[in-house]
Amino acid sequence: MCQPVLPHREPLLHRHHWADFAKSRVGQAMAVLGPASTVGLVAELLDADADAVGAVVQQLTDTTRARFEHPEVGERILRSTPEQVRQKLHSRAAELLHHRGFPVCTVADHLVEAGAAGYPWAVEVLLGAAEDAMINDQIDLAVDRLELAYRATRDAGERASIAIRLVCLEWRINPSTRSRQFTRLKAALRAGRVPHRELPAAIMYLLWHGQVQQADHALDQLNSGNPDEATPEIDFLRAWLRYSYPPHVPRHPRLFAAPTRPPRVRTDQHSPHRHGADLLSGLFTHPLDEIATLAQRLLTSHRLTSTTIETLVAAVHCLIYSNRLDTAAAWCESLLAEADARRAPTWQSIFAGLRAETMLRKGSIRDATTDAALALNYVPAEHLGLWIGTPIAATVHALTLSGRHAEAAAQLERPVPRTIFDSRFGLSYLQAQGHHHLAVGRADEALRSFRRCGYLMERWNMDFPWLVPWRNDMAAAHLVLGEHRQVREFATRHLELLGAADRHRSGGVALRLLAATSDRYQGFRLLRESVAIARTGGDDVELATVLGELGKAHRAVGDHDRSRALLRDAARIAETCGAEVLLRDLLDGKPQTATQPTQPMPALGPIQGGLATLSPAERRVAELAARGKANREIADKLAITTSTVEQHLTRVYRKLGVARRGELSFVLPTGRTRSTDTAISATG
């Protein structure tokens, strides 16, 4: 039989004191239950008579004239409730609601408020509720639930799994090796308590921070399993290690001696890790066009989550390697916007760094500098681990092209993990370092950086010319030193590995370098081929460079009209890109005269007619694009969607007869290139 709301052992209380006490107890119970409050649940929570509780609830409703479970009213009552009473009520509410079949999130909230989870079902409820919170990007809530589950469980393996989930959430916000969660993870690994299925995630977090020895220890544990029973996560880990951390491959031969998968439909065919494993496994064996298709498929099939981010990053990199730069830039922009909306600073840093790398390859120096700076500032730089090599490399390379050599040198003085050179992140770092040395007149030091990059790629069986074209870099350094035989050796070998110069944009660079060591007639032929590749390669800086070389070649044979036209086009592109060093070279060191107005270069007949066919909306979009605005910036400025911007640009390209965004500045005067025209005319 239910007990009355008030303890019967206090019969001497005055009637109104008794009533106040009843109201207080019922009010506390209703505040704890919140929206779940009913007379029956309140009575059961207090172990009291339902009729008595109903009478008190009626009095409270009449008195307050408001819903008693309103959040503000409930919070005010709970603040005045003794902590011990409040925790006991939440604990009892969790048990009551669990047995009544309430959602796990509701039950977990009461467990967290109680600060204890002694029920046998509590850990399972907390883990389920934490998973829901993670799906909804409620990171703090997920951490609270996981932390309580970690303290409540007595299973060492389950505790290790929870620690990895906590590291995952922490990594998303601000990765650090000095946190309690990371310490728990390392302790579990040392004790061999991490479940086999959780080891791939643990290894990735360890390698992010460059903790190679601990990662090798975890790989040894993974190596002890049966390789024939690999999960998609383990398959992806193997492919990812070959691609990102190749020194680990020879140290764990049994793990990497995976059997060939039979060509049949698998139950895990929709797994992002299966797609990622197939993508990275084929990167070094399949044509780049096929890799680009697989990368696009992966990106369109899977949402950004804590478990898919590495697969999505790998897909974007594959688009970059296969020279799908516009597509890669669009995906970086989309994923960065999603990371921003979901308040995930580490994700923001990663995709800003990827966009910086993409913009650098497109020759958009200013954009690359901006994006790289963002990547280095979303989270403390010392917490970026080995990934810091990506934004630093992009920053150094962009600053070098801009002529800001002191700033580039300062970036190279940033501390980076020593183990960065045990990963692919060290390759781009060495390349950027070499180009900086070359730009400031230290060609011998540049050769050492490029040679080390090539040595690592050969040692890791990753010597692919489209990955990092280190032979072209070596050739450029030897050209500065006047060592033409070595220039020809390295550039020719790069072309041999490509198979054909037009298979990758770096083939055009090799042709340009060979032209510098060839006779006049062969040089013209090589430069024209290089220009053709540069026009389709997407790199505006390289296009400006080779147009400038061709212009100088025409000037050397007395063809000044053709020379002036080529140099003018090259300088316009260089100025738009922000490649100040190249621009000064094209102007022969003469300053730009911004105050001298000149007549714009007359448009060709078809282009002039094309301008007349543009609608006002297309003209506005085209003019903004010609000024270097990104699609999202244009959309924001004109209050239209990004998709509409892309459709307008497609029609603009067709009407004007241009192939690329960078050519719009030639047919749509932006007001930024007149000074360059004047300077080129003066140098002709």
RAMOGI-V74419 format. One record per pair of residues at least 6 apart in sequence whose ideal C-beta (glycine too) atoms are under 6 Angstrom apart, sorted by the first residue. I is the first residue (numbers start at 1). J is the second residue. D is the distance in whole Angstrom. If there is no record, write none. Layout:
BEGIN
i & j & d
I & J & D
I & J & D
END
This chain:
BEGIN
i & j & d
2 & 49 & 5
3 & 47 & 6
3 & 48 & 6
4 & 49 & 6
4 & 52 & 6
5 & 22 & 5
5 & 25 & 6
5 & 48 & 4
5 & 52 & 5
6 & 21 & 6
6 & 22 & 6
22 & 56 & 5
23 & 56 & 6
23 & 60 & 6
26 & 53 & 6
26 & 56 & 4
27 & 77 & 5
28 & 81 & 5
29 & 42 & 5
29 & 45 & 5
29 & 46 & 5
30 & 37 & 5
30 & 42 & 6
30 & 68 & 5
30 & 69 & 6
31 & 74 & 4
31 & 77 & 4
31 & 78 & 5
32 & 89 & 5
32 & 90 & 6
32 & 93 & 5
33 & 41 & 6
33 & 93 & 6
34 & 69 & 5
34 & 74 & 6
35 & 69 & 6
37 & 69 & 5
39 & 50 & 6
39 & 53 & 5
39 & 54 & 5
39 & 57 & 6
40 & 50 & 6
42 & 53 & 5
43 & 50 & 4
43 & 53 & 4
44 & 96 & 6
45 & 92 & 6
45 & 93 & 6
45 & 96 & 6
60 & 68 & 5
78 & 86 & 6
87 & 114 & 5
87 & 115 & 6
90 & 110 & 5
90 & 113 & 4
90 & 114 & 4
91 & 114 & 4
93 & 110 & 5
94 & 107 & 5
94 & 110 & 4
94 & 111 & 5
97 & 106 & 6
97 & 107 & 5
98 & 107 & 5
104 & 125 & 5
104 & 128 & 4
104 & 129 & 5
105 & 129 & 5
105 & 132 & 6
107 & 125 & 5
108 & 125 & 6
108 & 126 & 5
108 & 129 & 3
108 & 145 & 5
111 & 117 & 5
111 & 122 & 6
112 & 144 & 5
112 & 148 & 6
117 & 148 & 5
117 & 152 & 4
122 & 152 & 6
123 & 149 & 5
123 & 152 & 5
123 & 153 & 5
126 & 145 & 5
126 & 148 & 6
126 & 149 & 4
127 & 149 & 6
129 & 145 & 5
130 & 142 & 5
130 & 145 & 4
130 & 146 & 5
133 & 141 & 4
133 & 142 & 4
134 & 142 & 5
137 & 342 & 5
139 & 169 & 6
142 & 169 & 6
143 & 169 & 6
146 & 162 & 5
146 & 165 & 6
146 & 166 & 5
149 & 162 & 6
150 & 159 & 6
150 & 162 & 5
153 & 159 & 5
156 & 193 & 4
157 & 193 & 6
157 & 195 & 5
160 & 188 & 4
160 & 193 & 5
160 & 194 & 5
161 & 195 & 6
161 & 198 & 5
163 & 184 & 4
163 & 185 & 5
163 & 188 & 6
164 & 198 & 5
164 & 201 & 6
164 & 202 & 6
166 & 181 & 4
167 & 181 & 5
167 & 182 & 6
167 & 185 & 5
167 & 205 & 6
168 & 306 & 5
170 & 179 & 6
170 & 181 & 5
172 & 344 & 5
172 & 346 & 5
174 & 379 & 5
175 & 346 & 6
175 & 383 & 5
176 & 383 & 5
177 & 209 & 5
188 & 194 & 5
189 & 218 & 5
194 & 202 & 6
196 & 225 & 5
199 & 218 & 5
199 & 222 & 5
200 & 233 & 5
200 & 234 & 6
200 & 237 & 4
202 & 218 & 6
203 & 215 & 5
203 & 218 & 5
206 & 214 & 5
206 & 215 & 4
207 & 215 & 5
207 & 245 & 6
208 & 385 & 4
209 & 385 & 4
210 & 385 & 6
210 & 386 & 5
210 & 417 & 4
210 & 419 & 4
212 & 419 & 5
219 & 252 & 5
223 & 252 & 5
223 & 254 & 5
223 & 255 & 4
227 & 258 & 6
232 & 268 & 5
232 & 271 & 4
232 & 273 & 4
232 & 274 & 4
233 & 273 & 5
235 & 277 & 4
236 & 273 & 4
236 & 276 & 5
236 & 277 & 4
238 & 256 & 6
239 & 277 & 5
239 & 280 & 4
239 & 281 & 5
241 & 248 & 5
242 & 249 & 6
243 & 280 & 5
244 & 423 & 6
244 & 424 & 5
245 & 423 & 5
246 & 460 & 4
247 & 422 & 5
249 & 256 & 5
268 & 274 & 5
272 & 302 & 4
272 & 308 & 5
272 & 311 & 5
275 & 298 & 4
276 & 311 & 3
276 & 314 & 6
279 & 294 & 5
279 & 298 & 6
280 & 314 & 6
283 & 291 & 6
288 & 322 & 4
291 & 318 & 5
291 & 322 & 5
292 & 319 & 6
292 & 322 & 4
292 & 324 & 5
295 & 315 & 4
295 & 318 & 4
295 & 319 & 5
298 & 315 & 4
299 & 315 & 5
299 & 331 & 6
302 & 308 & 5
304 & 335 & 6
304 & 338 & 5
316 & 328 & 6
316 & 331 & 5
316 & 354 & 5
319 & 327 & 5
319 & 328 & 4
320 & 328 & 5
320 & 358 & 6
321 & 466 & 6
323 & 505 & 6
325 & 358 & 6
325 & 361 & 6
325 & 362 & 5
325 & 538 & 4
328 & 358 & 5
329 & 358 & 5
332 & 351 & 5
332 & 354 & 5
332 & 355 & 4
332 & 358 & 6
335 & 351 & 5
336 & 351 & 4
336 & 352 & 6
339 & 347 & 4
339 & 348 & 5
339 & 351 & 6
340 & 348 & 6
345 & 378 & 4
345 & 379 & 5
346 & 379 & 6
348 & 378 & 5
349 & 375 & 5
349 & 378 & 4
349 & 379 & 6
352 & 371 & 5
352 & 374 & 4
352 & 375 & 4
353 & 375 & 4
353 & 390 & 4
353 & 391 & 4
355 & 371 & 5
356 & 368 & 5
356 & 371 & 4
356 & 372 & 4
356 & 391 & 6
356 & 394 & 4
357 & 394 & 5
359 & 367 & 4
359 & 368 & 4
359 & 371 & 6
360 & 368 & 4
360 & 394 & 5
360 & 397 & 6
360 & 398 & 6
362 & 538 & 6
363 & 539 & 5
363 & 540 & 3
363 & 541 & 4
363 & 577 & 5
365 & 398 & 5
365 & 401 & 5
365 & 402 & 6
365 & 577 & 5
365 & 578 & 4
365 & 579 & 6
366 & 578 & 4
368 & 394 & 5
368 & 398 & 4
369 & 398 & 4
372 & 391 & 4
372 & 394 & 4
372 & 395 & 4
375 & 391 & 4
376 & 391 & 5
386 & 417 & 6
386 & 420 & 5
386 & 423 & 5
386 & 425 & 5
388 & 416 & 6
389 & 420 & 5
389 & 425 & 3
389 & 426 & 6
389 & 429 & 4
392 & 411 & 6
393 & 428 & 4
393 & 429 & 5
393 & 432 & 4
395 & 411 & 5
396 & 408 & 5
396 & 411 & 5
396 & 412 & 6
396 & 432 & 4
396 & 436 & 6
397 & 432 & 4
397 & 435 & 6
399 & 407 & 5
399 & 408 & 4
400 & 408 & 5
400 & 435 & 5
400 & 436 & 5
400 & 439 & 5
401 & 579 & 5
402 & 578 & 6
402 & 580 & 5
403 & 580 & 4
403 & 581 & 5
405 & 440 & 5
408 & 436 & 5
412 & 433 & 6
420 & 426 & 5
427 & 453 & 5
427 & 468 & 5
430 & 449 & 5
430 & 452 & 6
430 & 453 & 4
431 & 453 & 6
431 & 468 & 6
433 & 449 & 5
434 & 446 & 4
434 & 449 & 3
434 & 450 & 5
434 & 473 & 6
437 & 445 & 4
437 & 446 & 4
438 & 446 & 4
438 & 477 & 6
443 & 477 & 5
443 & 480 & 5
443 & 481 & 5
446 & 477 & 5
447 & 477 & 5
450 & 470 & 5
450 & 473 & 4
450 & 474 & 5
453 & 470 & 5
454 & 470 & 4
457 & 463 & 5
465 & 494 & 5
465 & 497 & 5
465 & 498 & 5
466 & 504 & 5
469 & 506 & 4
471 & 490 & 4
471 & 493 & 6
471 & 494 & 4
472 & 494 & 5
472 & 506 & 6
472 & 509 & 5
472 & 510 & 6
474 & 490 & 5
475 & 487 & 5
475 & 490 & 4
475 & 491 & 4
475 & 513 & 5
478 & 486 & 4
478 & 487 & 5
479 & 487 & 5
479 & 516 & 6
484 & 517 & 4
487 & 513 & 6
487 & 517 & 5
488 & 517 & 6
491 & 510 & 4
491 & 513 & 4
491 & 514 & 5
494 & 510 & 5
495 & 501 & 6
495 & 510 & 5
498 & 504 & 6
498 & 507 & 5
501 & 507 & 3
501 & 511 & 6
502 & 533 & 5
505 & 537 & 3
505 & 539 & 6
507 & 533 & 6
508 & 530 & 4
508 & 533 & 3
508 & 534 & 5
511 & 526 & 5
511 & 529 & 5
511 & 530 & 4
512 & 530 & 4
512 & 546 & 5
514 & 526 & 6
515 & 523 & 4
515 & 526 & 4
515 & 527 & 5
527 & 549 & 6
527 & 550 & 5
530 & 546 & 5
531 & 546 & 5
534 & 542 & 5
534 & 543 & 4
534 & 546 & 5
540 & 573 & 5
540 & 577 & 5
540 & 662 & 5
541 & 577 & 5
541 & 579 & 5
543 & 573 & 6
544 & 570 & 5
544 & 573 & 4
544 & 574 & 4
544 & 582 & 6
547 & 566 & 5
547 & 569 & 6
547 & 570 & 4
548 & 570 & 4
548 & 586 & 5
550 & 566 & 5
551 & 563 & 5
551 & 566 & 3
551 & 567 & 4
554 & 562 & 4
554 & 563 & 4
555 & 563 & 4
560 & 684 & 6
564 & 684 & 4
567 & 586 & 6
567 & 680 & 5
568 & 677 & 6
568 & 680 & 4
570 & 586 & 5
571 & 583 & 6
571 & 586 & 5
571 & 676 & 4
571 & 680 & 5
572 & 673 & 5
572 & 676 & 6
574 & 582 & 5
574 & 583 & 4
575 & 583 & 6
575 & 676 & 5
576 & 665 & 6
587 & 679 & 5
588 & 683 & 5
590 & 679 & 6
592 & 675 & 4
592 & 679 & 5
593 & 675 & 6
593 & 678 & 5
594 & 675 & 4
596 & 678 & 5
598 & 674 & 5
598 & 677 & 5
598 & 678 & 5
600 & 669 & 5
603 & 667 & 6
606 & 657 & 6
607 & 656 & 6
607 & 667 & 5
610 & 655 & 4
610 & 656 & 4
613 & 655 & 5
618 & 648 & 5
618 & 651 & 6
618 & 652 & 5
621 & 634 & 6
621 & 645 & 6
621 & 648 & 4
622 & 652 & 5
622 & 664 & 6
622 & 668 & 6
623 & 668 & 6
624 & 634 & 5
625 & 661 & 6
625 & 664 & 6
626 & 664 & 4
626 & 665 & 5
626 & 668 & 4
626 & 670 & 5
627 & 670 & 5
631 & 642 & 5
631 & 645 & 5
632 & 642 & 6
634 & 645 & 5
635 & 641 & 6
635 & 642 & 5
635 & 645 & 5
656 & 667 & 6
END
